[in-house]
């Protein structure tokens, strides 16, 4: 096998692996961000429910 073909194959395989790792990293970051937003939203909803209960008492 000529060295140029081997080089092309190696670069392609390594590039594909690096891209897959980067893609997983990005998905993990998005997931963490969504979890944080979900928790903030739940806290805001709890606060609004408490305010609504206070208003209903009036």
DSSP file (Angstrom, degrees, kcal/mol; ACC not computed):
  #  RESIDUE AA STRUCTURE BP1 BP2  ACC     N-H-->O    O-->H-N    N-H-->O    O-->H-N    TCO  KAPPA ALPHA  PHI   PSI    X-CA   Y-CA   Z-CA
    1    1 A X              0   0    0      0, 0.0     5,-0.0     0, 0.0     0, 0.0   0.000 360.0 360.0 360.0 127.8    0.0    0.0    0.0
    2    2 A X     >  -     0   0    0      1,-0.1     4,-1.9     4,-0.0     3,-0.3  -0.280 360.0-121.1 -63.6 150.3    1.5    3.4   -1.0
    3    3 A X  H  > S+     0   0    0      1,-0.2     4,-2.3     2,-0.2     5,-0.2   0.812 110.2  58.9 -63.2 -32.1    2.3    5.7    1.9
    4    4 A X  H  > S+     0   0    0      2,-0.2     4,-2.2     1,-0.2    -1,-0.2   0.887 106.0  47.9 -67.7 -38.0    0.0    8.4    0.5
    5    5 A X  H  > S+     0   0    0     -3,-0.3     4,-2.4     2,-0.2    -2,-0.2   0.923 112.1  49.7 -67.1 -43.3   -3.0    6.1    0.7
    6    6 A X  H  X S+     0   0    0     -4,-1.9     4,-2.6     1,-0.2    -2,-0.2   0.896 110.6  50.5 -61.4 -41.0   -2.1    5.1    4.3
    7    7 A X  H  X S+     0   0    0     -4,-2.3     4,-2.6     2,-0.2     5,-0.2   0.921 110.4  49.0 -63.3 -44.9   -1.7    8.8    5.2
    8    8 A X  H  X S+     0   0    0     -4,-2.2     4,-2.2     2,-0.2    -2,-0.2   0.914 112.5  48.1 -62.1 -43.1   -5.1    9.7    3.8
    9    9 A X  H  X S+     0   0    0     -4,-2.4     4,-2.6     2,-0.2     5,-0.2   0.934 113.0  47.5 -64.0 -46.5   -6.8    6.8    5.6
   10   10 A X  H  X S+     0   0    0     -4,-2.6     4,-2.7     1,-0.2     5,-0.3   0.915 112.3  48.9 -62.6 -43.7   -5.1    7.6    9.0
   11   11 A X  H  X S+     0   0    0     -4,-2.6     4,-2.4     1,-0.2    -1,-0.2   0.908 112.8  48.9 -62.9 -41.3   -6.0   11.3    8.7
   12   12 A X  H  X S+     0   0    0     -4,-2.2     4,-2.3    -5,-0.2    -2,-0.2   0.924 113.6  45.3 -64.5 -45.1   -9.6   10.4    7.9
   13   13 A X  H  X S+     0   0    0     -4,-2.6     4,-2.3     2,-0.2    -2,-0.2   0.940 115.9  45.5 -65.8 -47.3  -10.0    8.0   10.7
   14   14 A X  H  X S+     0   0    0     -4,-2.7     4,-2.5     1,-0.2    -2,-0.2   0.905 113.0  51.1 -64.6 -40.9   -8.3   10.3   13.3
   15   15 A X  H  X S+     0   0    0     -4,-2.4     4,-2.4    -5,-0.3    -1,-0.2   0.909 109.8  50.0 -61.9 -42.4  -10.4   13.2   12.0
   16   16 A X  H  X S+     0   0    0     -4,-2.3     4,-2.3     2,-0.2    -2,-0.2   0.904 111.2  48.6 -63.2 -41.9  -13.6   11.2   12.4
   17   17 A X  H  X S+     0   0    0     -4,-2.3     4,-2.2     2,-0.2    -2,-0.2   0.912 111.9  48.8 -65.2 -42.2  -12.7   10.2   15.9
   18   18 A X  H  X S+     0   0    0     -4,-2.5     4,-2.3     1,-0.2    -2,-0.2   0.899 111.4  49.9 -64.3 -40.1  -11.9   13.7   16.9
   19   19 A X  H  X S+     0   0    0     -4,-2.4     4,-2.5     2,-0.2    -2,-0.2   0.911 110.2  50.2 -64.8 -42.1  -15.2   15.0   15.4
   20   20 A X  H  X S+     0   0    0     -4,-2.3     4,-2.1     2,-0.2    -2,-0.2   0.900 111.1  49.0 -63.3 -41.0  -17.2   12.3   17.2
   21   21 A X  H  X S+     0   0    0     -4,-2.2     4,-2.0     2,-0.2    -1,-0.2   0.913 112.0  48.3 -64.9 -42.4  -15.5   13.2   20.5
   22   22 A X  H  X S+     0   0    0     -4,-2.3     4,-2.4     2,-0.2    -2,-0.2   0.906 109.5  53.1 -63.3 -42.3  -16.2   16.9   20.0
   23   23 A X  H  X S+     0   0    0     -4,-2.5     4,-2.2     1,-0.2    -1,-0.2   0.902 109.5  48.4 -61.1 -42.3  -19.8   16.2   19.1
   24   24 A X  H  X S+     0   0    0     -4,-2.1     4,-2.2     2,-0.2    -1,-0.2   0.886 109.9  53.1 -65.0 -38.7  -20.3   14.2   22.4
   25   25 A X  H  X S+     0   0    0     -4,-2.0     4,-2.1     2,-0.2    -2,-0.2   0.921 109.6  47.7 -61.5 -44.8  -18.7   17.1   24.3
   26   26 A X  H  X S+     0   0    0     -4,-2.4     4,-2.4     1,-0.2    -2,-0.2   0.913 110.6  51.5 -64.4 -43.2  -21.1   19.6   22.8
   27   27 A X  H  X S+     0   0    0     -4,-2.2     4,-2.4     1,-0.2    -1,-0.2   0.893 109.6  50.7 -61.3 -39.4  -24.1   17.4   23.6
   28   28 A X  H  X S+     0   0    0     -4,-2.2     4,-2.4     2,-0.2    -1,-0.2   0.912 109.9  49.4 -64.3 -42.9  -22.9   17.1   27.2
   29   29 A X  H  X S+     0   0    0     -4,-2.1     4,-2.2     2,-0.2    -2,-0.2   0.905 111.7  48.7 -63.3 -41.6  -22.6   20.8   27.5
   30   30 A X  H  X S+     0   0    0     -4,-2.4     4,-2.6     2,-0.2    -2,-0.2   0.911 110.8  51.3 -64.0 -42.5  -26.1   21.4   26.1
   31   31 A X  H  X S+     0   0    0     -4,-2.4     4,-2.3     2,-0.2    -2,-0.2   0.916 110.2  48.4 -61.8 -44.3  -27.5   18.7   28.4
   32   32 A X  H  X S+     0   0    0     -4,-2.4     4,-2.0     1,-0.2    -1,-0.2   0.912 111.8  50.1 -61.7 -42.6  -25.9   20.4   31.4
   33   33 A X  H  X S+     0   0    0     -4,-2.2     4,-2.3     1,-0.2    -2,-0.2   0.909 110.6  49.2 -63.4 -43.0  -27.3   23.8   30.3
   34   34 A X  H  X S+     0   0    0     -4,-2.6     4,-2.5     1,-0.2    -1,-0.2   0.897 109.6  51.9 -64.6 -40.4  -30.8   22.4   29.9
   35   35 A X  H  X S+     0   0    0     -4,-2.3     4,-2.1     2,-0.2    -1,-0.2   0.895 109.9  49.3 -62.9 -39.6  -30.7   20.8   33.3
   36   36 A X  H  X S+     0   0    0     -4,-2.0     4,-2.1     2,-0.2    -2,-0.2   0.916 111.9  48.1 -65.7 -43.0  -29.7   24.1   34.9
   37   37 A X  H  X S+     0   0    0     -4,-2.3     4,-2.5     1,-0.2    -2,-0.2   0.883 109.7  53.6 -65.4 -38.0  -32.5   25.9   33.1
   38   38 A X  H  X S+     0   0    0     -4,-2.5     4,-2.3     1,-0.2    -1,-0.2   0.914 109.3  47.9 -62.3 -43.0  -35.0   23.3   34.1
   39   39 A X  H  X S+     0   0    0     -4,-2.1     4,-1.9     2,-0.2    -1,-0.2   0.899 111.9  49.3 -66.6 -39.9  -34.0   23.7   37.8
   40   40 A X  H  X S+     0   0    0     -4,-2.1     4,-2.3     2,-0.2    -2,-0.2   0.901 110.8  50.9 -64.0 -40.9  -34.3   27.5   37.6
   41   41 A X  H  X S+     0   0    0     -4,-2.5     4,-2.5     1,-0.2    -2,-0.2   0.905 108.8  50.9 -63.9 -41.9  -37.7   27.2   35.9
   42   42 A X  H  X S+     0   0    0     -4,-2.3     4,-2.1     1,-0.2    -1,-0.2   0.886 109.9  50.3 -64.4 -38.1  -38.9   24.9   38.7
   43   43 A X  H  X S+     0   0    0     -4,-1.9     4,-2.1     2,-0.2    -1,-0.2   0.913 111.1  48.6 -65.0 -42.1  -37.8   27.3   41.3
   44   44 A X  H  X S+     0   0    0     -4,-2.3     4,-2.4     1,-0.2    -2,-0.2   0.900 110.6  51.0 -64.8 -40.1  -39.5   30.2   39.6
   45   45 A X  H  X S+     0   0    0     -4,-2.5     4,-2.4     2,-0.2    -1,-0.2   0.898 109.1  50.8 -64.6 -40.0  -42.7   28.2   39.3
   46   46 A X  H  X S+     0   0    0     -4,-2.1     4,-2.1     2,-0.2    -1,-0.2   0.908 110.6  49.3 -63.3 -41.6  -42.6   27.3   43.0
   47   47 A X  H  X S+     0   0    0     -4,-2.1     4,-2.2     1,-0.2    -2,-0.2   0.908 111.4  49.1 -64.2 -41.7  -42.2   31.0   43.9
   48   48 A X  H  X S+     0   0    0     -4,-2.4     4,-2.5     2,-0.2    -2,-0.2   0.880 109.1  52.5 -66.1 -37.6  -45.1   31.9   41.6
   49   49 A X  H  X S+     0   0    0     -4,-2.4     4,-2.4     2,-0.2    -1,-0.2   0.906 109.0  50.2 -63.9 -40.8  -47.3   29.2   43.2
   50   50 A X  H  X S+     0   0    0     -4,-2.1     4,-2.1     2,-0.2    -2,-0.2   0.911 111.0  48.8 -63.6 -42.0  -46.5   30.6   46.6
   51   51 A X  H  X S+     0   0    0     -4,-2.2     4,-2.3     2,-0.2    -2,-0.2   0.901 110.3  51.5 -62.9 -40.9  -47.4   34.1   45.5
   52   52 A X  H  X S+     0   0    0     -4,-2.5     4,-2.3     2,-0.2    -2,-0.2   0.902 108.3  51.0 -64.1 -41.5  -50.6   32.8   44.0
   53   53 A X  H  X S+     0   0    0     -4,-2.4     4,-1.5     1,-0.2    -1,-0.2   0.909 110.2  50.5 -61.2 -41.3  -51.5   31.1   47.3
   54   54 A X  H  X S+     0   0    0     -4,-2.1     4,-0.8     1,-0.2    -2,-0.2   0.903 111.1  48.3 -63.2 -41.1  -50.9   34.4   49.1
   55   55 A X  H  < S+     0   0    0     -4,-2.3     3,-0.5     1,-0.2    -1,-0.2   0.858 107.5  55.0 -69.0 -34.9  -53.1   36.3   46.7
   56   56 A X  H  < S+     0   0    0     -4,-2.3    -1,-0.2     1,-0.2    -2,-0.2   0.835 102.1  58.2 -66.7 -31.6  -55.9   33.8   47.1
   57   57 A X  H  <        0   0    0     -4,-1.5    -1,-0.2     1,-0.3    -2,-0.2   0.789 360.0 360.0 -68.4 -26.5  -55.9   34.3   50.8
   58   58 A X     <        0   0    0     -4,-0.8    -1,-0.3    -3,-0.5    -2,-0.2   0.494 360.0 360.0 -76.7 360.0  -56.6   38.0   50.3
